[in-house]
Amino acid sequence: MCYQIVELYSACRCLYYQHPIDKCRAYGRPGHSIQKRTILVGYACHAHSQGHSQVLDRETTRD
């Protein structure tokens, strides 16, 4: 069985890193599939953490 590990940010599910396929001897044969394994990392990507940090900035400036 071939495997491919995909790392996604846990909050937004954006791609963090897609590893190369770990190939078995049956790789490329008809009917052979690649099993994807997902690992959740960190919290949110840069694009999705911007809004979160802006909310925190507003809360700290109110005091």
Helices and strands as residue ranges (DSSP letters): E 2-9, E 15-18, E 34-41, H 46-62
